[in-house]
Amino acid sequence: MSDKQLLKNYALSTCLATFYKGSEVYEDAIAAMQGYRDYSDLPLEVFFDVSKLVDSRDLNGYRSKKGDIIELGYCIDFAESESIDLLYQRALASE
């Protein structure tokens, strides 16, 4: 897997761990985060920046017709977002 894909997968796992605390999904997401980070050659700082981005989330566009928040949809989009791409580009520039 490329470092870019590892970072995107890390972002998805981080987001899932954030929204699904106290569940089996949380435990799996934490394990996945560690694996993606360990296999990547990117600097550790980029992974810390992913956590900061998740903490500044905006879920306004992620509501069902009933008004429920759709965290999974947000997490998928977050992992594929321009913000994650920019983190990756900055990490490459700092190497």
C-alpha angles and dihedrals in degrees: 000000000000121000089247092056091044089054092049091049090047089052091051092048092047091052093048091049089051095053101035103048114160095026138097088255088060093053092048092046092052091051091048092049091055093049095048091048093047094051095047125091092205119115116269091240091071090060092051088052090056089059091051091052092051090051090056093053125152113207097175093112094046105078128121122227087265090054098252117143113247103213095171092057090049092050093051091050092044092056090052095041130124088242091064091045089053091050089053092049092049091049090053092048092052095054 
